[in-house]
Amino acid sequence: MRVSLLFSLLLFCFFSNAQFITDKADSSQLTIAGYLQPQYQVASKEGVRNYSGGDFNQHSDNRFMLRRSCIKFDFLKKNYDHAPSLQLVFQVDATEKGVYARDMWLKYFENKYHLFSLTAGIFSRLFGNEVTFSSAKRESPERGRMSQILMKTERAMGAMISFEPQGKDHPLRYFKVDAGLFNGQGLTAPGDYDSHKYFTVDSSNANLGKIAPRKYYSVDAQIKIKGKTGFTQLRGEFIKGKQTALANNSATPLALPTIHQNFYIRNFQGGYFYFLQNVINVKNQIVVKYDWYDPNISVSAYDVGKTASYLTEADIKYTTVGFGFIRYLNKNAKIVFWYDRVWNEKTRLPVYAHDISDNIFTCRLQIRF
């Protein structure tokens, strides 16, 4: 019933051209926006495990699905001089798999100096470019494997202080600094499972049972050049650091380990590069993306599966080359044709002694409002 109501509301908003409700008396504004992403996929074999929308069922190699169906309510209140004073955002994602909260946060602006703001609730993590880049605008159907594993759902519960001058004539108006404090596990668990927000590294035996590290470092760059048929764009990001997880999975754990489990600390690195080119005109775009994730750079593929090595499938490096064509039908709609070719390291593990077949073709229609 909840899904049906959300879809009814979403369709109403679409056909009413995303209403903007403004109350001049108190200078408040409510904006309703959203997008839908129905798609069809074909896998290279039945039951493929993947990061292109979730694993296929055991006896299926093709499927229709609603990848995302998001609706966002954004309330902004302004003070007497039309400067923002309070913002409330609520966004949900409703698909055939269920209804999920994506954003639920409030933002308070200080109105004396117009320099600072405080945000609290569930909102995007303050890290990197791909994690914070909206799925409604991203050219590839999905974020890279590393982003999905390390930053599942891209959101976290916490609070953030921002320095961002609001004045159009302020000398630092192009400068912004965000500092946040979060539970840490993102939305992989319903609540924080320990008391720690900060940690220090200690490799001694005395550190057993204490805080294990998760440290990520990122650098990204992009360039956009205008040409005769549109734009040429290059975009890239490199991430490395330490990740604490379990033996068979490098994702952030859902809970503290049981008596039969241990935390594994791995040095990882990965990244991606995009090449984007408009052809004929700006309504046509070809995209090539190179994406890699090595969850344990301290070992080689030959070590994985070796007797008494304690190395598992969670230590295998993956490389993905994705390429596609995007047709922008109008400012609110586009269709994407995309193919992901995925390679894994060849290891001593029987299942991964060769490159497994896990390639995915995606055809997606997206409508925004």
HELIX and SHEET records of a PDB file:
HELIX    1   1 ARG A    2  PHE A   15  1                                  14    
HELIX    2   2 ARG A  145  LEU A  150  1                                   6    
HELIX    3   3 ASN A  205  ASN A  207  5                                   3    
HELIX    4   4 ALA A  301  ASP A  303  5                                   3    
HELIX    5   5 GLU A  313  ASP A  315  5                                   3    
HELIX    6   6 PRO A  350  TYR A  352  5                                   3    
SHEET    1   A 8 PHE A  20  ASP A  23  0                                        
SHEET    2   A 8 SER A  28  ALA A  43 -1                                        
SHEET    3   A 8 ASN A  62  LYS A  78 -1                                        
SHEET    4   A 8 PRO A  84  THR A  95 -1                                        
SHEET    5   A 8 GLY A  98  PHE A 109 -1                                        
SHEET    6   A 8 PHE A 116  SER A 124 -1                                        
SHEET    7   A 8 ARG A 155  PHE A 163 -1                                        
SHEET    8   A 8 VAL A 177  PHE A 182 -1                                        
SHEET    1   B 9 PHE A  20  ASP A  23  0                                        
SHEET    2   B 9 SER A  28  ALA A  43 -1                                        
SHEET    3   B 9 ILE A 360  ARG A 368 -1                                        
SHEET    4   B 9 ALA A 333  ASN A 344 -1                                        
SHEET    5   B 9 TYR A 318  ASN A 330 -1                                        
SHEET    6   B 9 ASN A 284  ASP A 294 -1                                        
SHEET    7   B 9 TYR A 264  ASN A 278 -1                                        
SHEET    8   B 9 PHE A 231  ALA A 245 -1                                        
SHEET    9   B 9 LYS A 215  LYS A 226 -1                                        
END                                                                             
